[in-house]
């Protein structure tokens, strides 16, 4: 046996002996990777599950149905919308609880109803004054403690002095429930009501509309400016120290904490330009500053992915540089640009710190009608509700988080759909 053959056999023997050890290491590495994925998935399930278990109750609301007589002696059609509608509600409860005689006892029974019940009754009468003198069926939410009681969040076995409701109050509510006057329909108000101090009336309408205006302003600024900057840097800018400096700073801006952009907005947009606080227009410009680096980076990557043969073929046919970029390269890169833009807007939708700094956490009881009206946004509304002491806002905070997650999932799903439908592979 010559030396070469002996060396080959020795190498084969060494490799064969090392294979089990290498396979064990490979299996261990795969197991660690799989374990990391399972742990991450488990944490995600626990997080979403805890939010859902805390927030799903906010999507139903306890209501009571009362026959209310619109007494002409109490409500004067000439004085509408003024009138003692609270007295009408008190009188409607009297046949149900005839044993309640004192003013304090009647007020205690009236507290079963939400504080907004009198305003709901007022709005209904103002909309149709012919109801005066008639008996109507009024369906209104109950107040937050009774809503918590009906959802079994108040333990009846807890000692009375440690409960939000005493035994007498629970008995009054149970009588309404036994009479079939209590229902728990789907709570559409969580979406279509503006914010309120009372948990049973609070909704996300103002925050959703405010987020819409802010994202619209953010898109109208960041999308054209980001694409324009990406086209110049990728297609026209000369490769020198200045362009390298700009590119490095764009990458650095993408990693800057969002609170820094909020401080910049307070100093420039509000301090120097005098724009109104709490306005979605200012919030949109702030989010545009934060989103623009992401849009530029995504657009440059999409432009760079277009093969150089496309450019060479167009130039060979006599097209100018501008015609090549806007007639051939940009249309082919647009699916990737749109995907990056949508992901950047989804990130902006969940930002809280810059919006807090410009005042979009004020208590606003009406939805904005334009980008310059005071408003909140979904993440700041979550912050406001999480800071509220009322027990009912706990479930509404989790419900608002679920709504925000729904919007984020929808936007990311749209980005995935656009990429799968229009992406070109070379």
Buried (B, 14 or more C-beta within 10 A) or exposed (E): EEEEEEEEEEEEEEEEEEEEEEEEEEEEEEEEEEEEEEEEEEEEEEEEEEBBEBBEBBBBBBBBBBEBBBBEEBBEBEEEEEBEBBBBBBBBBEEBBEEBEEEEBBEBBBBBBBBBBBBBBBEBBEEEEEBBEEEBEBEBBBBBBBBBBBBEBBEEEEEEEEBBBEEEBBEBBEBBBEEEBBBEEEBEBBEEBBBBEBBBBBBBBBBBBBBBBBBBBBBEBBBEBBBEBBBBBBBEBEEEEEBEEBBEEBEEBBEEEBBBBBBBBBEBBBEEEEBBBBBBBBBBBBBBBBBBBBBBBBBBBBBBBBEEEBBEEBBEEEBEEEEBBEEBBBEBBBBBBBBBBBBBBBBBBBBBBBBBBBBBBEEBEEBBEEBBBBBBBBBBBBBBBBEBEBBBBBBBBBBBBBBBBEBBEEBBEBBEEBBEEEEEEE
